[in-house]
Amino acid sequence: MSATSDYLRLHFVVWIWGFTAILGALITIPAVEIVFYRTLIASVALFIILLVGKRPMKLPVRAFLPIFLTGLVIAAHWILFFAAARVANVSVCLAGMATCSLWTSLLEPVINRRKVRLFEVVLGFLGFVGLYVIFQFDFQYKWGIMMAVASAFLGALFTVFNGKFIRKHNAYTITLYEMAGACLGVLLFFPFYSHFMTENGLQLLGIPMDWVYLLILSLVCTVFAFSESVTLMKRLSAFVVNLTVNLEPVYGIMLALLIFPEKEVMPANFYVGTGIILMSVLIYPVINRYYRRRPLNVDNLR
């Protein structure tokens, strides 16, 4: 298979990930219920894939619990992600999510106990300058972008954890137990959520089109896109993959403008601030490559 074909497939995967916030906006049931169904369907699908493909599903007892509990972080990440798209809009959600790589650059030295790199701190500061530009005027979507930034933080957290897990365990096995952990976490959260955080209790039925969108979200955006990205990383360098994945907010905002043209038009300061954030994200792998260091892992589960 040619390199050009691999690059096109990689961009297609990133385009799919950019579509997740749009699906979250199209589905009528609330964010918590969306995450429950997404993780449930993805868990079942991954179990079938591993079973049919005769791939390993067992984990050592000591490894199982940390991986399973990481699913709780993933669940919270996705709930905030979809809630941000509801409270604000898709563009705001993706602008906040663009800080994920910046959070990773700050969290990885702490969790992996390595030296802080000055250029990562500078780029992290530049990303928050972008957020300041977005907020410096009376920005009506402040709660949405705060949720998105919090979601990005959690996304960076479990990405760093996964970077440690993947050294010893199969990627598909890790994802299966993380999805199962996320699903169980949401299920246990349901009683508190339905009693204290909703007016009408759980909304698990939705409309017929919700099931179409949920299947696309679970099977295409989660199971297929993740599997495809793993396959491509066998032939493409981590630098190329990470650099391309950083374009997810760009693709997502472009798609949102096409699908929701009236709702997604934002003030000029939003696009300036988003541009600064994206610039800091795209500069990172270039500088990292220059210093001959391994680029950080990215969140392949959005």
The 8 nearest C-alpha neighbors of each residue, nearest first, counted from 0:
[[1, 4, 2, 5, 3, 234, 6, 231],
 [2, 0, 4, 3, 5, 6, 234, 7],
 [1, 3, 5, 4, 6, 0, 235, 234],
 [4, 2, 6, 1, 5, 7, 0, 8],
 [3, 5, 7, 1, 2, 6, 8, 0],
 [4, 6, 2, 8, 3, 7, 9, 1],
 [7, 5, 9, 3, 8, 4, 2, 10],
 [8, 6, 4, 10, 9, 5, 11, 3],
 [9, 7, 11, 5, 6, 10, 4, 12],
 [8, 10, 6, 12, 11, 7, 5, 13],
 [11, 9, 13, 7, 12, 8, 14, 6],
 [10, 12, 8, 14, 9, 13, 7, 15],
 [13, 11, 15, 9, 10, 14, 224, 8],
 [14, 12, 10, 16, 15, 11, 247, 244],
 [13, 15, 11, 17, 12, 16, 250, 10],
 [16, 14, 12, 18, 13, 17, 220, 11],
 [17, 15, 13, 18, 14, 19, 220, 301],
 [16, 18, 251, 14, 247, 15, 250, 19],
 [17, 19, 15, 16, 21, 20, 251, 22],
 [20, 18, 22, 21, 16, 17, 23, 216],
 [21, 19, 23, 22, 18, 89, 24, 84],
 [22, 20, 24, 18, 23, 19, 89, 25],
 [23, 21, 25, 19, 24, 20, 26, 212],
 [22, 24, 20, 21, 26, 81, 25, 19],
 [23, 25, 21, 22, 26, 84, 85, 20],
 [26, 24, 22, 23, 27, 21, 212, 209],
 [27, 25, 209, 23, 24, 28, 22, 212],
 [26, 28, 205, 25, 29, 209, 206, 24],
 [27, 29, 205, 26, 202, 32, 33, 30],
 [30, 28, 32, 31, 33, 27, 202, 82],
 [29, 31, 33, 81, 78, 82, 32, 34],
 [32, 30, 34, 33, 78, 29, 35, 185],
 [31, 33, 35, 34, 30, 29, 203, 36],
 [34, 32, 30, 36, 31, 35, 37, 29],
 [33, 35, 37, 31, 32, 36, 38, 78],
 [36, 34, 32, 182, 33, 38, 37, 185],
 [35, 37, 39, 33, 34, 38, 40, 32],
 [38, 36, 217, 34, 40, 39, 35, 41],
 [37, 39, 41, 178, 182, 35, 36, 40],
 [38, 40, 36, 42, 41, 37, 182, 35],
 [41, 39, 43, 37, 42, 38, 36, 217],
 [40, 42, 38, 44, 217, 39, 43, 45],
 [43, 41, 39, 45, 178, 40, 44, 175],
 [42, 44, 46, 40, 41, 45, 47, 39],
 [43, 45, 41, 47, 46, 42, 40, 48],
 [46, 44, 48, 42, 47, 43, 175, 41],
 [47, 45, 43, 49, 44, 48, 50, 42],
 [46, 48, 50, 44, 45, 49, 51, 43],
 [49, 47, 45, 51, 46, 50, 52, 44],
 [50, 48, 54, 52, 46, 47, 51, 53],
 [51, 49, 47, 53, 48, 52, 46, 54],
 [50, 52, 48, 53, 49, 47, 54, 46],
 [51, 53, 49, 54, 50, 48, 47, 55],
 [54, 52, 50, 51, 49, 55, 48, 56],
 [53, 55, 49, 52, 56, 50, 51, 48],
 [56, 54, 57, 53, 172, 49, 169, 50],
 [57, 55, 172, 54, 58, 49, 50, 46],
 [56, 58, 55, 59, 172, 63, 60, 54],
 [57, 59, 63, 60, 62, 56, 168, 172],
 [58, 60, 62, 61, 63, 57, 64, 168],
 [59, 61, 63, 62, 58, 64, 57, 65],
 [62, 60, 59, 63, 64, 65, 58, 66],
 [63, 61, 59, 60, 64, 65, 58, 66],
 [62, 64, 60, 66, 61, 58, 65, 67],
 [63, 65, 67, 66, 62, 68, 61, 60],
 [66, 64, 68, 67, 63, 62, 69, 61],
 [67, 65, 69, 63, 64, 68, 177, 62],
 [66, 68, 180, 64, 177, 176, 70, 69],
 [69, 67, 70, 65, 71, 66, 64, 180],
 [70, 68, 66, 72, 71, 67, 65, 177],
 [69, 71, 177, 181, 180, 73, 68, 72],
 [72, 70, 181, 74, 69, 73, 68, 184],
 [73, 71, 75, 69, 70, 74, 76, 153],
 [74, 72, 70, 76, 71, 75, 77, 181],
 [73, 75, 181, 71, 77, 76, 72, 70],
 [74, 76, 78, 72, 73, 77, 79, 71],
 [77, 75, 150, 73, 153, 74, 79, 78],
 [76, 78, 80, 74, 79, 75, 81, 73],
 [79, 77, 75, 30, 80, 81, 31, 76],
 [78, 80, 82, 150, 77, 76, 146, 81],
 [81, 79, 77, 83, 78, 82, 147, 150],
 [82, 80, 84, 30, 83, 78, 23, 79],
 [81, 83, 79, 85, 84, 30, 80, 78],
 [84, 82, 143, 86, 80, 85, 81, 92],
 [83, 85, 88, 89, 81, 92, 82, 87],
 [86, 84, 82, 83, 87, 88, 24, 81],
 [87, 85, 83, 143, 84, 82, 88, 142],
 [88, 86, 143, 140, 84, 85, 83, 91],
 [87, 89, 84, 91, 90, 85, 92, 86],
 [88, 90, 84, 92, 91, 20, 21, 93],
 [91, 89, 252, 93, 92, 88, 94, 263],
 [92, 90, 94, 93, 88, 89, 144, 87],
 [91, 93, 89, 147, 84, 95, 83, 90],
 [94, 92, 96, 248, 90, 95, 91, 97],
 [95, 93, 91, 97, 96, 92, 273, 90],
 [94, 96, 148, 147, 93, 144, 97, 92],
 [97, 95, 93, 151, 98, 94, 147, 99],
 [96, 98, 94, 95, 99, 93, 248, 277],
 [97, 99, 101, 96, 100, 95, 151, 102],
 [100, 98, 151, 102, 101, 155, 97, 96],
 [101, 99, 103, 102, 98, 104, 280, 155],
 [100, 102, 123, 98, 104, 103, 99, 105],
 [103, 101, 99, 105, 104, 100, 152, 155],
 [104, 102, 155, 100, 106, 101, 105, 107],
 [103, 105, 101, 102, 107, 106, 119, 100],
 [104, 106, 102, 103, 107, 108, 101, 120],
 [107, 105, 103, 109, 108, 104, 102, 110],
 [106, 108, 110, 109, 111, 103, 104, 105],
 [109, 107, 113, 112, 111, 106, 110, 115],
 [110, 108, 112, 106, 107, 111, 113, 105],
 [109, 111, 107, 112, 108, 106, 159, 113],
 [112, 110, 108, 107, 113, 109, 159, 106],
 [113, 111, 109, 108, 110, 114, 107, 115],
 [112, 114, 108, 111, 115, 109, 107, 110],
 [113, 115, 108, 116, 112, 109, 111, 117],
 [114, 116, 108, 117, 113, 119, 105, 120],
 [117, 115, 119, 118, 114, 120, 108, 104],
 [118, 116, 120, 119, 121, 115, 122, 114],
 [117, 119, 121, 120, 116, 122, 286, 283],
 [120, 118, 122, 116, 117, 121, 123, 104],
 [119, 121, 123, 117, 118, 122, 124, 116],
 [122, 120, 118, 124, 123, 119, 125, 117],
 [123, 121, 125, 119, 124, 279, 120, 118],
 [124, 122, 120, 101, 126, 125, 121, 119],
 [123, 125, 121, 127, 122, 126, 120, 128],
 [126, 124, 122, 128, 123, 127, 121, 279],
 [127, 125, 276, 123, 129, 128, 124, 279],
 [126, 128, 130, 129, 124, 125, 131, 123],
 [129, 127, 125, 131, 126, 130, 124, 132],
 [128, 130, 272, 275, 127, 132, 126, 276],
 [129, 131, 127, 133, 128, 132, 272, 134],
 [130, 132, 128, 134, 133, 129, 135, 127],
 [133, 131, 272, 129, 135, 130, 134, 268],
 [132, 134, 269, 130, 272, 131, 268, 135],
 [133, 135, 131, 136, 132, 138, 130, 137],
 [136, 134, 132, 131, 133, 137, 138, 268],
 [135, 137, 134, 138, 133, 268, 132, 139],
 [138, 136, 139, 135, 134, 141, 140, 133],
 [137, 139, 136, 134, 140, 141, 133, 135],
 [140, 138, 141, 137, 142, 87, 134, 143],
 [139, 141, 87, 143, 138, 142, 144, 91],
 [140, 142, 144, 143, 139, 138, 145, 134],
 [143, 141, 145, 144, 140, 146, 86, 87],
 [142, 144, 83, 87, 146, 86, 140, 141],
 [143, 145, 147, 146, 141, 95, 142, 91],
 [146, 144, 142, 148, 147, 143, 141, 149],
 [145, 147, 149, 143, 144, 83, 148, 79],
 [146, 148, 95, 144, 150, 92, 145, 149],
 [147, 149, 95, 151, 145, 150, 146, 96],
 [150, 148, 152, 146, 151, 147, 145, 153],
 [149, 151, 76, 147, 153, 148, 79, 152],
 [150, 152, 99, 154, 148, 96, 149, 153],
 [151, 153, 149, 155, 150, 154, 102, 99],
 [154, 152, 156, 150, 155, 76, 151, 72],
 [155, 153, 151, 152, 156, 157, 76, 150],
 [154, 156, 103, 158, 152, 153, 99, 157],
 [157, 155, 153, 154, 158, 159, 152, 160],
 [156, 158, 160, 159, 154, 155, 161, 153],
 [159, 157, 155, 161, 160, 156, 298, 154],
 [158, 160, 162, 157, 161, 156, 107, 155],
 [161, 159, 157, 163, 162, 158, 164, 156],
 [162, 160, 164, 158, 163, 159, 165, 157],
 [161, 163, 159, 160, 165, 164, 158, 296],
 [162, 164, 161, 160, 165, 166, 159, 167],
 [165, 163, 161, 166, 162, 167, 168, 160],
 [166, 164, 168, 167, 162, 163, 161, 170],
 [167, 165, 164, 163, 168, 162, 169, 161],
 [166, 168, 165, 164, 169, 163, 62, 170],
 [167, 169, 165, 164, 166, 170, 173, 172],
 [168, 170, 172, 171, 173, 165, 167, 55],
 [171, 169, 173, 172, 165, 174, 168, 229],
 [172, 170, 174, 173, 169, 175, 45, 49],
 [173, 171, 175, 169, 174, 170, 56, 176],
 [174, 172, 170, 171, 175, 176, 177, 169],
 [173, 175, 177, 171, 172, 176, 178, 170],
 [174, 176, 172, 178, 173, 177, 42, 45],
 [177, 175, 179, 67, 178, 173, 174, 180],
 [178, 176, 70, 180, 174, 67, 179, 175],
 [177, 179, 181, 38, 175, 176, 180, 42],
 [178, 180, 176, 182, 177, 181, 42, 183],
 [181, 179, 70, 67, 177, 183, 178, 182],
 [180, 182, 70, 71, 74, 178, 184, 179],
 [183, 181, 179, 38, 185, 184, 35, 180],
 [184, 182, 186, 180, 185, 181, 179, 187],
 [185, 183, 181, 187, 186, 182, 71, 180],
 [184, 186, 188, 182, 187, 183, 35, 189],
 [185, 187, 183, 189, 188, 184, 182, 35],
 [188, 186, 184, 185, 189, 183, 190, 191],
 [187, 189, 185, 186, 191, 190, 192, 184],
 [188, 190, 192, 186, 187, 191, 193, 185],
 [191, 189, 193, 192, 188, 194, 187, 186],
 [192, 190, 194, 189, 193, 188, 195, 196],
 [191, 193, 189, 196, 190, 195, 194, 188],
 [192, 194, 200, 190, 197, 201, 191, 189],
 [195, 193, 191, 192, 190, 196, 197, 200],
 [196, 194, 192, 191, 193, 197, 198, 190],
 [195, 197, 192, 193, 194, 198, 191, 200],
 [198, 196, 193, 200, 199, 195, 194, 192],
 [197, 199, 200, 196, 193, 194, 195, 201],
 [198, 200, 197, 201, 193, 202, 194, 196],
 [201, 199, 193, 197, 198, 202, 194, 192],
 [200, 202, 193, 203, 199, 197, 32, 189],
 [203, 201, 204, 28, 200, 205, 32, 29],
 [202, 204, 201, 205, 32, 28, 33, 29],
 [205, 203, 202, 206, 28, 207, 209, 201],
 [204, 206, 28, 203, 209, 27, 202, 207],
 [205, 207, 209, 208, 204, 27, 210, 28],
 [208, 206, 209, 210, 205, 211, 204, 212],
 [209, 207, 211, 210, 206, 212, 26, 205],
 [210, 208, 26, 212, 207, 206, 211, 213],
 [211, 209, 213, 208, 212, 207, 214, 206],
 [210, 212, 208, 214, 209, 213, 215, 207],
 [211, 213, 215, 209, 210, 214, 216, 22],
 [214, 212, 210, 216, 215, 211, 209, 217],
 [213, 215, 217, 211, 216, 212, 218, 210],
 [214, 216, 219, 212, 213, 218, 217, 211],
 [215, 217, 220, 213, 214, 219, 218, 212],
 [218, 216, 37, 221, 214, 41, 215, 220],
 [217, 219, 222, 215, 221, 214, 216, 223],
 [218, 220, 223, 215, 221, 216, 217, 222],
 [221, 219, 216, 224, 15, 217, 16, 218],
 [220, 222, 217, 224, 219, 218, 225, 300],
 [221, 223, 218, 225, 224, 219, 226, 41],
 [224, 222, 219, 226, 225, 221, 218, 227],
 [225, 223, 227, 220, 12, 226, 221, 222],
 [224, 226, 228, 227, 222, 223, 221, 299],
 [227, 225, 223, 229, 228, 224, 222, 230],
 [226, 228, 230, 224, 229, 225, 223, 231],
 [229, 227, 231, 225, 230, 226, 224, 232],
 [230, 228, 232, 226, 227, 231, 225, 233],
 [229, 231, 227, 228, 232, 233, 226, 234],
 [232, 230, 228, 233, 229, 234, 235, 227],
 [231, 233, 235, 229, 234, 230, 228, 236],
 [232, 234, 231, 230, 235, 229, 236, 228],
 [235, 233, 232, 231, 236, 230, 5, 2],
 [236, 234, 232, 231, 233, 239, 237, 240],
 [235, 237, 238, 239, 240, 232, 234, 233],
 [236, 238, 240, 239, 241, 235, 232, 294],
 [237, 239, 236, 241, 240, 242, 294, 284],
 [238, 240, 242, 236, 237, 241, 243, 235],
 [241, 239, 237, 243, 238, 242, 244, 236],
 [242, 240, 244, 238, 243, 239, 237, 245],
 [241, 243, 239, 245, 240, 244, 238, 284],
 [242, 244, 240, 245, 241, 246, 239, 10],
 [245, 243, 241, 246, 247, 242, 13, 240],
 [244, 246, 243, 242, 247, 241, 281, 280],
 [247, 245, 244, 249, 243, 248, 250, 13],
 [246, 248, 17, 250, 249, 245, 13, 244],
 [249, 247, 251, 93, 250, 246, 252, 17],
 [250, 248, 246, 252, 247, 251, 253, 17],
 [251, 249, 253, 247, 248, 17, 252, 14],
 [250, 252, 17, 248, 254, 253, 249, 18],
 [251, 253, 255, 90, 249, 254, 250, 248],
 [254, 252, 250, 256, 251, 255, 249, 257],
 [255, 253, 251, 257, 252, 256, 250, 258],
 [254, 256, 252, 258, 257, 253, 259, 251],
 [257, 255, 260, 253, 259, 254, 263, 258],
 [256, 258, 254, 255, 260, 259, 253, 252],
 [257, 259, 255, 256, 260, 254, 21, 263],
 [258, 260, 256, 262, 255, 261, 263, 257],
 [261, 259, 256, 263, 257, 262, 258, 264],
 [262, 260, 263, 259, 264, 256, 258, 265],
 [261, 263, 259, 260, 264, 88, 256, 265],
 [262, 264, 260, 256, 261, 259, 265, 90],
 [265, 263, 262, 261, 260, 256, 266, 259],
 [264, 266, 263, 269, 267, 270, 268, 262],
 [267, 265, 268, 269, 264, 270, 138, 133],
 [266, 268, 269, 270, 271, 265, 272, 133],
 [267, 269, 271, 133, 270, 266, 272, 132],
 [270, 268, 133, 272, 267, 271, 266, 273],
 [269, 271, 273, 267, 272, 268, 274, 266],
 [272, 270, 268, 274, 273, 269, 267, 275],
 [271, 273, 129, 132, 133, 275, 269, 274],
 [274, 272, 270, 276, 275, 271, 94, 269],
 [273, 275, 271, 277, 272, 276, 270, 278],
 [276, 274, 129, 278, 272, 273, 277, 279],
 [277, 275, 126, 273, 129, 279, 278, 274],
 [278, 276, 280, 274, 279, 275, 281, 273],
 [277, 279, 275, 281, 280, 276, 274, 282],
 [278, 280, 282, 276, 122, 277, 281, 126],
 [279, 281, 277, 278, 283, 282, 276, 100],
 [282, 280, 278, 283, 279, 277, 284, 245],
 [283, 281, 279, 285, 280, 284, 278, 286],
 [282, 284, 286, 285, 281, 280, 287, 279],
 [285, 283, 287, 286, 282, 288, 294, 281],
 [284, 286, 288, 282, 287, 283, 289, 281],
 [287, 285, 289, 288, 283, 284, 282, 290],
 [286, 288, 284, 290, 289, 285, 292, 283],
 [289, 287, 291, 285, 286, 290, 284, 292],
 [290, 288, 286, 291, 287, 285, 292, 284],
 [289, 291, 287, 288, 292, 286, 285, 293],
 [292, 290, 288, 289, 287, 293, 286, 294],
 [291, 293, 287, 290, 288, 294, 289, 286],
 [292, 294, 295, 291, 287, 288, 238, 237],
 [295, 293, 284, 287, 292, 238, 296, 237],
 [294, 296, 297, 293, 103, 104, 241, 100],
 [297, 295, 162, 294, 158, 298, 159, 241],
 [296, 298, 299, 158, 295, 241, 100, 244],
 [299, 297, 300, 158, 301, 154, 296, 155],
 [298, 300, 225, 301, 297, 228, 224, 221],
 [299, 301, 298, 221, 225, 220, 16, 224],
 [300, 299, 16, 298, 19, 221, 77, 220]]
